[in-house]
């Protein structure tokens, strides 16, 4: 009962805050994709100690339907005041904290839902570093089972603004699956460093 109350309060707070920050629009996607925007520190993951904003975008259909191509396939951006390039080790830690928070994992609660991640740097250019990996976590939205999310990450360091903008793309489908054709085409808006 306590867990249900926590989720209801969390949903309402995200929904209310999201209504006030729709203008963020950091990702180039049309309005058919669902959208939630919320501030850091994230309400359900307070131990991720950044300041900034997060924007989550869900596909038009299928995100919570296990049989659908787009099940648990979505994109997410963090625009945070972090004044250096982020590392694979930091991303691993942040993703574990995020998914543990999402699943309400504490020292003595939901330990079977504890997340772990493997993140590897793939390549980098002047201001952008690319990573790939896996997040081993729990789906409490649809199946109530453990599963693995594949993730591609693009971390952009905005030197003038002294912040980092991180674009995550998640799916339980392997990287050669057709869903990644859609996810790979998703980009940040051109002015993401100014937002």
N, C-alpha and C positions, 0 to 999 in steps of 0.2 A: 504494500500500500504506500509506504514511504517513497519507494522508487517511482511508482506511478505519479505521485504528487510532484516529485522532483522533475520528471519529464514534462508534466503539464506546465509547471512554472517556467521551465527552460524554454519550451515551445512558445509560450506567450511572450516572454521577454525578448526572444529572438524576433518574433513576428512584429512586435511593437517597435523595437529598435529598427528593424529592417524597413519599416514603413517610413522612417525618418531619414534613411540614408540611401534610398534607391538611386540618388544622383551619382553615387560612386562610379558605377558602370566601368569597371576596369577591364572587362573581357569583351572582345568583339563577338557578341552573340545576339540574335534577335529576341524579341519578347516572348517567343514560344517556349524558350528555355526558362524554367523556374529560377527564382532568384531569392537569396537571403543575404543580407549584409549585417555584420555585427562588429562591435569594437573589440580590440585587445585591451586588457586581458580578457580572454574568452570566458563567459560565465561558467561553462562546465569544465573548463581546463585552465584554472587560475594559475597553475604552476608553469604555464608557458608565459614567460614574463616579458613580453614585447608590448610596445605601444603602437597603435595603428588601427588598421581595419582589415576585415576578411570579407570576401565576396564568394559565395557558393553558387554555382549554376548547375541545374539539373536538366536532363534532356526532357523534351516534351512528353514522352511516354516511356513507361517501362522501368523506371529507376527502382521501384519497390516490387517488381514482378519477377520472381526467379526464372521463369521461362523466357522472358523477353531478352532480346539482344542487348539492350542498354541497362540490364539489371546491375545496380551498384556502379554504373559508369557515369562519371560526372567530372566537372572541373572546378577548381577552387583557387583563389588567389589571396595571398597575404601581402599587404602593403604595410611594411613595418619600419620603424625607426631603428635600424640596425646598421651601423655605419662602417661595415666591412663585409667582404665577401663571405657568404655562409659556406660551411663545410658539410661533407657527407655525414660526419659524426654528429654535427648539430642537427641536421635534418632528421637523422635516425631518432635522436632523442626527442625532438619536437613532435614527430609523427606518433611515437609511442605514447607520449603524454596526451596528445590530442585524442587518439582513439581510446586510451584508458579513461579519459574524461567523458567521452561520448558514451562509453559503456559503464560509467559510474564505478570504475575499479578503484578500490582503496586498499589500505593495508590488510583489512579483514573483510572485504566485500567484493563479490564478483571476481575473485582471483582467477577463476577458470576462463575469464574473458580478457585477461591481460594481453596487451598487444606487444609484438616485437617487430622489428623492421630490419631490413638489409638495404642499404643505400650505397650506390657506387657512382663516383664521378665518371662521366663518359667523355666529355670534351669541354673546352672553354674557348671563348674569344675575349676580346678586350673587356667587355662589361657583363657578359653572360656566361654562366656555367650550367651545363646540362648534366643531369643525374638520371639514373634508372634504379628501380628496386622493387621490393615486395614488402607489404605490410600484412602480418599475420594477426588477424583480429576476429571480432565476433559481430555477427549481424543480428541486432535486436529489433530491426525494423520489419523483417519479413520471414526469415527462416529459423531464427533462434539457434543458429549453429555457427561454429568457427569456419572461417574461410580465409582465402588469400586474395589481397588486392594487389595487382601490378600497378606500378606508378612510374610516370615520367615527370620530371621536375625541371623547370627552367628558372634559374635564379638570376635576377637582373640587379646589378648594383648601380644605384642612381647617385653618382658622386656629388653633384651639386646639391641635391636634396638631402644627402646623407641618410639615405634609406635603401632598403632592399625590397624588391617586388618579386615574389615567388609564385609561379604558376604551376599548380599541381594538376595532373590528369590521372584519374583512377579508373580501373576496371578489373574485375576478376578474370576477364578474358585475356588470353596470351597475346603478346605484342603482334603476332601475325594474324590475329582475328580481324574481321572486317570492321568491328566497332572502332578500332584504332585509326582507321582512315578518317573517320569523323573527328575523333579526339585530336589527332595529329594536326588537323587543319585549324584548330582553335588557337587564337592569338590574343595577346593583350592589345588594348587600344593604344594608338600611337602616343598619346599623352600620359601614359601610365606613371611616368616619373613626377608629373606635376600634380597628380591627384592625391 
